[in-house]
Amino acid sequence: MADESVSATTVIDASAEVVFAVLADPAQHAAIDGTGWVTESLDSQPLTAAGQTFRMAMYHENHPDGAYQMINQVMAFDPPSAISWKPGYDAGDGLEFGGWTWRYDLAPAGPSKTSVTLTYDWSAVPDSVRSYIQFPPFPPDHLANSLHHLALLAIR
């Protein structure tokens, strides 16, 4: 069976608390995104707990509508060590999720330095979705780009 996740790691010159605060602020996610698909946060509240949802405006030229919204549900919220969410959408009678997740794991890497690993996992994507979306749906450098953007925001 082929790998069903990709990861990238970098060290950021900021404490885990600072890096985690950037990740827990949906208003920063468009600036973190390495693909340019996230256009803006539609919710202004910071993330505070697992189970919370937050909406993002998105754009992708291959999406049937071009512009669309994702509703993400926080899966892990363990400050300042881990945060993750699964993207979904409003199916009219509740939220539906595609089966992929984004996860950031943070660990101290010296005084005021943090090792950050970003993982994109699509192991729970059903065959019906895999029939029309290739995984991962972004270029190989996306994760490294995102971590670079995160570092720029955290060291401001």
N, C-alpha and C positions, 0 to 999 in steps of 0.2 A: 504494500500500500504506500502511495506517495505521501510525502509530508503534507499536512493540512494546516500548517502555521508557518509564519515567517517572523523573525525577530531581528532587532538591531539594538546595539548598546552603545552608549557614549557616557563620558564623564562631564558633568556640568559644574562650573565654578560657582556653585551656590549650595546652600543647605537644602536638605531634603524637604524641610518645612516650606521654604520659598518655592521650590520646584513644584511641590504638591499643591500649593495655593494657586499657582498658574493653571495647573491641570484641572483643579476644582472650580475654575471660573469659566463657564461656557462662553463668555464674551471673548475669551482668548483663543478659542478653538479654530476660528478662521485663520488667525495669524500663525497657529501651530501647523495647520494642515500642509502637507507637502505636495498635494495634488492640485490644489486650487479649487476643488469641488465644493468645499464648505465656504459659503459666502457670508453668513452671519448667524449669530445666535438669536433665537426668537424668544429666549427667556433670560431675564437679567439676574436671577438669583443664583448664588454660588451653590455648588453641590455640597450636600451635608450628610447623606446617608444612602446606604444600599436601598434599592427599591424606588428611589426618586427618578423622575423622568425630566428630560430637557429636550427642547426642540431646536433643530438647526435648519436654516435655509441652505439649500444645495443647488448646484448646477452641474450638469454633465451633458455634453452634446449628444451622447448616445441614449440618454434617458428619453422615454416617449414624450414627456412633457418639457424636457430641457431643464426648467426650474422646478424643484420639488422640495418637500420637507421630509426630514427624518425625525423620528421621536426615539430618543435613546433612553434606555433604562439602566441605571447604575447597578452593577452587579457586585463589585467589591468596593468598599470604601473603608480603608484602613490607614488613616493619616499617621505619619507621612510615608508609609511603606508601599501601598498599592491602591490603585484605582482602576476600575474597568467598567465598560458598558457594552450593551448589545444594541445595535441600531434596529429600529423598527419603523412602522408606519401605522397610521390610523386606518383600519380596515372597515370603518363604519360602525361595527358592533364591538369594537375593542381594538387593542393593539395586536399587531402581528409582527413577528421577528423573522429575519432571514436566516439566522443560524450562525452569523459571524460575530466576533467580539474584538474589542480593542482593549488592551491591558498595558498599564505602565507599572513596573516594579522599580522601586527606588531603594538604594542602600548607600550608607555612608561610604565615601571613598577618600577619607582624610578630612582634615579641618576645612569646613565650608566647601566641601566637594561632594557630589552625589553621582553615583553610577545609576543610570536610568536605562532600563530595558523596555522597549516597546514591542509588543507582540500582537500580531493580527492572526486570529484563529478562525478557520472556517470549517472545522471538523463537524459541526452540527448542522451544516447546510444540507437540506434535503435534495435528493436527485432532481426533483421538479424544478428547483431554482438553478441547480448546476447545469441544467439543459440549456439555459439561456444566458448565464453569467459565467465567465471564465474566472477561476480563482488562482491567485489573488487578482483582483480587477484593476490593479494599478502597476506602474513600472517598478522595477526592483529598487530604485533609489528613493522611493517614497518614504520609507521608514527613516532612513538616514536624514532626508530633508526635514521631516517632521521633528526629529530630535535636534537638529541644528536650529530650527526656528524656536523650539522650546528653550534651548540654551540662551538664545538672544533675548527672549522675554524674561527669563529668570535672572539674568545678570544685569538687567537695567538698573 
